[in-house]
Amino acid sequence: MASYVTQIIEITRNHPVGVTVAVISCIASVATYFGFLRRNQCKVHMSALAKPGLVVLHAMGPTRTIVNSSPFVLKLQTFLRMANIEFVHDLKHPFDRKHKMPWIELDGKVYSDSTFIIEFLTKRFNVKIDNHLDDKQKALARVISKTIEENTFWAVIVYHRFIEDFEFFRLSMPEKFTWFFRLVYKIFTIPYIKRTLYGQGIGRRSLEEIQHIARSDMMALSTLLGDKPFFLGNKPTTLDACVFGIIGNVLHGIREDGWPNKMVKDEFPNLVAFSNRMKERYWPDWEKIITKKS
């Protein structure tokens, strides 16, 4: 830390004008960012891509390693493909008025939260991929989805991605995000994530405890999947889209030698096989998407 501070002091002495410009630029960028949030807090930007009957998905786009680094966006995108619902992806306004994503618009109305969106679309388009499930299977699907989204997600993705190895995530951002944007993003995102993790509870635990939670959840998923192709049998359901959002991000949205990635690959091969099965079935264009310049 001392050497880092010394380097900053030395740079300031040798390049006072450059440092001043950089500081002013940083302050201006931050002011612009928070001004944007205030202006848009109660405003929803409707897409120019909207047409009657067409679902417009609002969310961030792919990174250089995964079609979407948000498990909730990947979950919704996969569901839309499973249900054969036509949609377009609008990248211009990824966040809703609560600064959350994904959100969609359909026929002039706005819908938020991936779970609520899927429930709405299932009724709106008479989606039948879960129709064969009985009440116990539906209850099990609910318990699994809420466990991984409210618990596993924080341990295996958020903590590792933003606290342990943000550099990988930062460097995997699309090319349109400049180094300066990535720096500002890091400066103001990490403290927010830390506060959120502390409030959620994961941030109060040691790394060993977090890894224990992650491993226990993955072991439970692996046991429930067993040798079945999908979690509730031979047919894919909405639950599989949900689990794929998490496992897909562990395997493709985290550095290969990161502990969540290695843990799943080394200890739970059936989860890896499941993720590959979902990827091959619903994302044959995966490589094309992530290699396309954003």
RODO-2510 file (C-alpha; in nm, 4 decimals, decimal comma):
residues 294
     n   res          X          Y          Z
     1     m     0,0000     0,0000     0,0000
     2     a     0,2833     0,2385     0,0903
     3     s     0,4576     0,1802    -0,2429
     4     y     0,1291     0,2413    -0,4233
     5     v     0,0839     0,5762    -0,2473
     6     t     0,4469     0,6662    -0,3220
     7     q     0,3924     0,5986    -0,6916
     8     i     0,0864     0,8225    -0,6956
     9     i     0,2812     1,1055    -0,5260
    10     e     0,5666     1,0667    -0,7753
    11     i     0,3313     1,0755    -1,0738
    12     t     0,1617     1,3861    -0,9329
    13     r     0,4957     1,5659    -0,8973
    14     n     0,6152     1,4759    -1,2457
    15     h     0,2876     1,5325    -1,4294
    16     p     0,0856     1,7919    -1,2358
    17     v    -0,1143     1,9082    -1,5398
    18     g    -0,1985     1,5577    -1,6545
    19     v    -0,3080     1,4537    -1,3074
    20     t    -0,5253     1,7648    -1,2749
    21     v    -0,6945     1,6927    -1,6075
    22     a    -0,7485     1,3301    -1,5099
    23     v    -0,9035     1,4270    -1,1754
    24     i    -1,1331     1,6828    -1,3380
    25     s    -1,2354     1,4294    -1,6020
    26     c    -1,3081     1,1717    -1,3358
    27     i    -1,5205     1,4159    -1,1344
    28     a    -1,7067     1,5206    -1,4489
    29     s    -1,7728     1,1588    -1,5437
    30     v    -1,9035     1,0770    -1,1980
    31     a    -2,1230     1,3874    -1,1943
    32     t    -2,2577     1,2963    -1,5374
    33     y    -2,3267     0,9388    -1,4266
    34     f    -2,5165     1,0335    -1,1123
    35     g    -2,6967     1,3093    -1,2986
    36     f    -2,8064     1,0474    -1,5488
    37     l    -2,9361     0,8247    -1,2676
    38     r    -3,1335     1,1109    -1,1126
    39     r    -3,2855     1,2127    -1,4449
    40     n    -3,3808     0,8578    -1,5276
    41     q    -3,4880     0,7329    -1,1855
    42     c    -3,8574     0,7625    -1,2653
    43     k    -3,8301     0,7470    -1,6414
    44     v    -3,8614     0,4404    -1,8611
    45     h    -3,7203     0,4677    -2,2105
    46     m    -3,9395     0,2899    -2,4616
    47     s    -3,7521     0,1223    -2,7429
    48     a    -3,7493     0,2283    -3,1060
    49     l    -3,7448    -0,1449    -3,1861
    50     a    -4,0899    -0,2025    -3,0374
    51     k    -4,3655    -0,3435    -3,2571
    52     p    -4,7087    -0,4864    -3,1703
    53     g    -4,6733    -0,8322    -3,0222
    54     l    -4,2923    -0,8179    -3,0111
    55     v    -4,1079    -0,8612    -2,6831
    56     v    -3,8299    -0,6071    -2,6359
    57     l    -3,5680    -0,7251    -2,3876
    58     h    -3,3733    -0,4512    -2,2108
    59     a    -3,0413    -0,5580    -2,0598
    60     m    -2,6664    -0,5354    -2,1001
    61     g    -2,5167    -0,7337    -2,3852
    62     p    -2,2605    -1,0133    -2,4060
    63     t    -1,9072    -0,9999    -2,2727
    64     r    -1,6104    -1,1630    -2,4415
    65     t    -1,6712    -1,4950    -2,2641
    66     i    -2,0475    -1,5302    -2,2102
    67     v    -2,3661    -1,4258    -2,3885
    68     n    -2,4776    -1,2498    -2,0711
    69     s    -2,2945    -1,2042    -1,7422
    70     s    -2,6191    -1,1552    -1,5520
    71     p    -2,7654    -1,4936    -1,4500
    72     f    -3,1097    -1,3358    -1,4517
    73     v    -3,0768    -1,2036    -1,8053
    74     l    -2,9305    -1,5328    -1,9279
    75     k    -3,2184    -1,7143    -1,7572
    76     l    -3,4776    -1,4966    -1,9352
    77     q    -3,3029    -1,5142    -2,2720
    78     t    -3,2870    -1,8924    -2,2470
    79     f    -3,6549    -1,9119    -2,1503
    80     l    -3,7504    -1,6980    -2,4501
    81     r    -3,5616    -1,9359    -2,6769
    82     m    -3,7115    -2,2418    -2,5073
    83     a    -4,0622    -2,1007    -2,5502
    84     n    -3,9990    -1,9862    -2,9100
    85     i    -4,1082    -1,6321    -2,8241
    86     e    -3,9823    -1,3761    -3,0729
    87     f    -3,7880    -1,0951    -2,9113
    88     v    -3,5322    -0,8251    -2,9826
    89     h    -3,2553    -0,7112    -2,7499
    90     d    -3,2299    -0,3370    -2,6866
    91     l    -2,8913    -0,2475    -2,5380
    92     k    -2,9449     0,1271    -2,5113
    93     h    -3,1429     0,1333    -2,1871
    94     p    -3,0548    -0,1791    -1,9887
    95     f    -3,1914    -0,0704    -1,6499
    96     d    -3,5477    -0,0062    -1,5396
    97     r    -3,6567     0,2721    -1,3058
    98     k    -3,5317     0,0702    -1,0082
    99     h    -3,1905     0,0359    -1,1785
   100     k    -3,2486    -0,3377    -1,2213
   101     m    -3,2283    -0,5663    -1,5203
   102     p    -3,3683    -0,7370    -1,7143
   103     w    -3,6919    -0,5658    -1,8006
   104     i    -3,9120    -0,5969    -2,1053
   105     e    -4,1706    -0,4008    -2,2901
   106     l    -4,4590    -0,5475    -2,4833
   107     d    -4,7394    -0,3589    -2,6532
   108     g    -4,6507    -0,0362    -2,4758
   109     k    -4,6342    -0,1832    -2,1252
   110     v    -4,3308    -0,2442    -1,9039
   111     y    -4,2567    -0,5572    -1,7006
   112     s    -3,9650    -0,6058    -1,4600
   113     d    -3,7945    -0,8893    -1,2672
   114     s    -3,7028    -1,2070    -1,4542
   115     t    -3,9348    -1,4287    -1,2482
   116     f    -4,2360    -1,2002    -1,2878
   117     i    -4,1580    -1,1543    -1,6562
   118     i    -4,1508    -1,5303    -1,7148
   119     e    -4,4793    -1,5746    -1,5274
   120     f    -4,6389    -1,3016    -1,7386
   121     l    -4,5039    -1,4315    -2,0700
   122     t    -4,6109    -1,7861    -1,9873
   123     k    -4,9719    -1,6668    -1,9619
   124     r    -4,9510    -1,4124    -2,2440
   125     f    -4,8112    -1,6594    -2,4998
   126     n    -4,9658    -1,9758    -2,3526
   127     v    -4,6248    -2,1329    -2,2959
   128     k    -4,6560    -2,5031    -2,2170
   129     i    -4,3034    -2,6126    -2,1254
   130     d    -4,4060    -2,6629    -1,7593
   131     n    -4,7527    -2,8052    -1,8235
   132     h    -4,6465    -3,1662    -1,7604
   133     l    -4,5263    -3,0925    -1,4057
   134     d    -4,7347    -3,1925    -1,1050
   135     d    -4,7761    -2,9790    -0,7938
   136     k    -4,4837    -3,1393    -0,6086
   137     q    -4,2504    -3,0823    -0,9037
   138     k    -4,3617    -2,7199    -0,9282
   139     a    -4,2985    -2,6769    -0,5555
   140     l    -3,9532    -2,8314    -0,5897
   141     a    -3,8768    -2,6016    -0,8822
   142     r    -3,9736    -2,3027    -0,6707
   143     v    -3,7489    -2,4066    -0,3826
   144     i    -3,4518    -2,4752    -0,6110
   145     s    -3,4837    -2,1507    -0,8063
   146     k    -3,5164    -1,9346    -0,4960
   147     t    -3,2245    -2,1115    -0,3262
   148     i    -2,9831    -2,0528    -0,6119
   149     e    -3,1003    -1,6987    -0,6874
   150     e    -3,1106    -1,5782    -0,3269
   151     n    -2,8134    -1,7735    -0,1897
   152     t    -2,5904    -1,9556    -0,4402
   153     f    -2,5739    -1,6553    -0,6718
   154     w    -2,4124    -1,4376    -0,4045
   155     a    -2,1555    -1,6987    -0,3042
   156     v    -2,0342    -1,8322    -0,6380
   157     i    -2,0764    -1,5304    -0,8663
   158     v    -2,1122    -1,1933    -0,6950
   159     y    -1,8471    -1,2428    -0,4271
   160     h    -1,5901    -1,3974    -0,6577
   161     r    -1,6560    -1,1702    -0,9547
   162     f    -1,6586    -0,8360    -0,7765
   163     i    -1,4497    -0,8926    -0,4632
   164     e    -1,1916    -1,1552    -0,5547
   165     d    -1,1391    -1,1166    -0,9292
   166     f    -1,2999    -0,8018    -1,0672
   167     e    -1,0079    -0,7632    -1,3074
   168     f    -1,1248    -1,0593    -1,5152
   169     f    -1,4780    -0,9220    -1,5362
   170     r    -1,3483    -0,5733    -1,6172
   171     l    -1,1283    -0,6998    -1,8995
   172     s    -1,4072    -0,9162    -2,0408
   173     m    -1,6348    -0,6159    -2,0943
   174     p    -1,7173    -0,5338    -2,4579
   175     e    -1,4698    -0,3178    -2,6480
   176     k    -1,7070    -0,0211    -2,6543
   177     f    -1,6407     0,0270    -2,2827
   178     t    -1,3210     0,2294    -2,2668
   179     w    -1,0514     0,1758    -2,0054
   180     f    -1,1602     0,4984    -1,8355
   181     f    -1,5226     0,3830    -1,8107
   182     r    -1,4046     0,0525    -1,6680
   183     l    -1,1932     0,2347    -1,4088
   184     v    -1,4804     0,4587    -1,2991
   185     y    -1,7099     0,1549    -1,2955
   186     k    -1,4696    -0,0218    -1,0628
   187     i    -1,4246     0,2766    -0,8307
   188     f    -1,7966     0,3270    -0,7753
   189     t    -1,9336    -0,0246    -0,8205
   190     i    -1,7125    -0,2223    -0,5828
   191     p    -1,8047    -0,0235    -0,2662
   192     y    -2,1735    -0,0606    -0,3532
   193     i    -2,1331    -0,4354    -0,4067
   194     k    -1,9492    -0,4686    -0,0748
   195     r    -2,2317    -0,2921     0,1095
   196     t    -2,4875    -0,5112    -0,0655
   197     l    -2,2968    -0,8290     0,0199
   198     y    -2,2716    -0,7207     0,3832
   199     g    -2,6448    -0,6536     0,3971
   200     q    -2,7227    -0,9857     0,2291
   201     g    -2,4980    -1,1692     0,4760
   202     i    -2,2369    -1,3291     0,2503
   203     g    -2,0112    -1,0273     0,2982
   204     r    -1,9896    -1,0962     0,6717
   205     r    -1,8450    -1,4442     0,6228
   206     s    -1,4920    -1,5721     0,5721
   207     l    -1,3785    -1,7092     0,2371
   208     e    -1,3819    -2,0606     0,3826
   209     e    -1,7441    -2,0183     0,4912
   210     i    -1,8437    -1,8776     0,1524
   211     q    -1,6792    -2,1686    -0,0267
   212     h    -1,8544    -2,4108     0,2086
   213     i    -2,1919    -2,2527     0,1259
   214     a    -2,1169    -2,2638    -0,2461
   215     r    -2,0017    -2,6264    -0,2370
   216     s    -2,3031    -2,7343    -0,0320
   217     d    -2,5430    -2,5690    -0,2764
   218     m    -2,3672    -2,7193    -0,5774
   219     m    -2,3679    -3,0620    -0,4142
   220     a    -2,7425    -3,0316    -0,3562
   221     l    -2,7987    -2,9332    -0,7195
   222     s    -2,5795    -3,2168    -0,8407
   223     t    -2,7682    -3,4672    -0,6217
   224     l    -3,1070    -3,3435    -0,7427
   225     l    -2,9983    -3,3623    -1,1068
   226     g    -2,8439    -3,7082    -1,0744
   227     d    -2,8165    -3,8779    -1,4123
   228     k    -3,1253    -3,7073    -1,5573
   229     p    -3,0752    -3,4824    -1,8615
   230     f    -3,2765    -3,2061    -1,6941
   231     f    -3,3676    -3,1273    -1,3361
   232     l    -3,7265    -3,2473    -1,3450
   233     g    -3,6906    -3,5313    -1,5917
   234     n    -3,6359    -3,5835    -1,9622
   235     k    -3,7940    -3,2549    -2,0701
   236     p    -3,6417    -2,9097    -2,0072
   237     t    -3,8486    -2,6692    -1,7997
   238     t    -3,8296    -2,3123    -1,6782
   239     l    -3,6241    -2,4361    -1,3831
   240     d    -3,3502    -2,5505    -1,6201
   241     a    -3,3266    -2,1993    -1,7658
   242     c    -3,2895    -2,0658    -1,4122
   243     v    -3,0155    -2,3111    -1,3138
   244     f    -2,8376    -2,2589    -1,6450
   245     g    -2,8234    -1,8858    -1,5723
   246     i    -2,6143    -1,9623    -1,2641
   247     i    -2,4062    -2,2609    -1,3801
   248     g    -2,3442    -2,1052    -1,7215
   249     n    -2,2024    -1,7970    -1,5518
   250     v    -1,9814    -2,0039    -1,3225
   251     l    -1,8347    -2,1941    -1,6179
   252     h    -1,8140    -1,9096    -1,8712
   253     g    -1,8370    -1,5820    -1,6793
   254     i    -1,5574    -1,6521    -1,4307
   255     r    -1,1881    -1,7106    -1,4895
   256     e    -1,1165    -2,0789    -1,5584
   257     d    -0,8797    -2,1092    -1,2629
   258     g    -1,1174    -1,9270    -1,0289
   259     w    -1,2338    -2,1479    -0,7423
   260     p    -1,6062    -2,1556    -0,8362
   261     n    -1,5201    -2,2658    -1,1904
   262     k    -1,2676    -2,5263    -1,0771
   263     m    -1,4979    -2,6536    -0,8038
   264     v    -1,7848    -2,7241    -1,0438
   265     k    -1,5609    -2,8767    -1,3105
   266     d    -1,3643    -3,0939    -1,0690
   267     e    -1,6395    -3,2045    -0,8317
   268     f    -1,9716    -3,1910    -1,0167
   269     p    -1,9340    -3,3249    -1,3720
   270     n    -2,3080    -3,3767    -1,4137
   271     l    -2,3627    -3,0012    -1,3676
   272     v    -2,1015    -2,9333    -1,6350
   273     a    -2,2741    -3,1812    -1,8669
   274     f    -2,6102    -3,0162    -1,7934
   275     s    -2,4718    -2,6709    -1,8768
   276     n    -2,3200    -2,7989    -2,2004
   277     r    -2,6510    -2,9654    -2,2892
   278     m    -2,8451    -2,6411    -2,2414
   279     k    -2,5828    -2,4395    -2,4270
   280     e    -2,5813    -2,6729    -2,7273
   281     r    -2,9591    -2,6997    -2,7381
   282     y    -3,0560    -2,3348    -2,7006
   283     w    -2,7401    -2,1409    -2,7828
   284     p    -2,5900    -2,2854    -3,1031
   285     d    -2,4828    -1,9286    -3,1881
   286     w    -2,3015    -1,8770    -2,8542
   287     e    -1,9525    -1,8370    -3,0033
   288     k    -2,0794    -1,6075    -3,2766
   289     i    -2,2446    -1,3820    -3,0190
   290     i    -1,9442    -1,3457    -2,7896
   291     t    -1,6956    -1,2934    -3,0732
   292     k    -1,9055    -1,0260    -3,2395
   293     k    -1,7686    -0,6803    -3,1571
   294     s    -2,0093    -0,4828    -2,9419
***
